[in-house]
Amino acid sequence: MDLLMRLEKQAAEAGGYVHALIGNHEAMNVYGDLRYGSPGEFAAFRDENSEKSREAALAKERPADRADWEAQHPLGYLEHRQQFSPSGTYGKWIASHDAVIKINDSLFLHGGISAKYVLTKIRDINQRVREELKDPARLTGGIVTDPDGPLWYRGLAQGDSSMNPLVEKIQKTFAVERIVLGHTYTDAAITPRFGGKVILIDIGLSRVYDCIGKMGCLVIEKDSVFVLHRGKRLELPADSAKDLLRYLKEAAALDPPPSPLLKRIAELESKMAAN
C-alpha cells in the first residue's frame, strides 16, 4: 500500500493520475474482517514496542485462554489494526478514495453494479462507502458489506446471457461503453464478456492463486482497447468460442511453460468439440 500511495503522489507531480479504488479487501482491513490476514501481514507492522503493547492489551482484556488470545493477536496485530482504523494512516487514506469511477466512456470498480444499485449515482455510491468506512456504526445493512454492493457483487462476472438487460441498463444509466471489473479471478487472462461490454481484469497477479507470477493489463487509448500480456499487445477476443481460443493460445504462447492457461484452453477445446 505504501507503494501505491507513492505512485499516486508521483503521478500527480508528473501531471498524471493513479486512481486507487476501494475494493472488498481494503474495506475489510478497515472494518476488521481479517479472515484473509496472514502472519506475515501482521508481522510487517511489528516494531520495538509490539511486545509491550500486546502485554498491555492482554492485561486489559484478561482472556480466559492466554495462548488462544495470543494466537489471535500475533505481534504486529495491534499496530496493523491501528494503522487501518478510520483514524490510522491507511484507514484514512482508503476512506478518502472512491469505489466507482467513470473515465471517458469506461466505468471502473472492483466487484460490479447490481440491479439494486444500477440507478444510484456514482457520487452517492462513493459517498456512502466513505461514510461507512469512517463510521463502523453505519456498516450494518450498508453498501460496504452488501453482497450486491459494488465491492462484492459478482453477477456481471459469473452470470449468463440473462444478465444482458442489466449490462445494457448500466451502459445507459452511466453513459458508458464498458464496465471494467476486478474481484473475480479470470483464470490467468483478461477476459471480455457480453461482447466486450464487461471486461474482467483480475488475472491473479498475486502468487497466492497458484504460485505462478502473471503479467497483464488492459490498455484503453482513445477508441482502442487491447491487452498487454507479458508486454505483448493482443487483441481482445470476440464472443465466439473460436476467437476466444485464438486469444488464449496467443497469450499462453507468451507465458513461461507450462502456461497457467493450458487447462482453460483444453476445457474450451473439449467444449467446442462436443458442440
Disulfide bonds with the S-S distance in Angstrom:
none
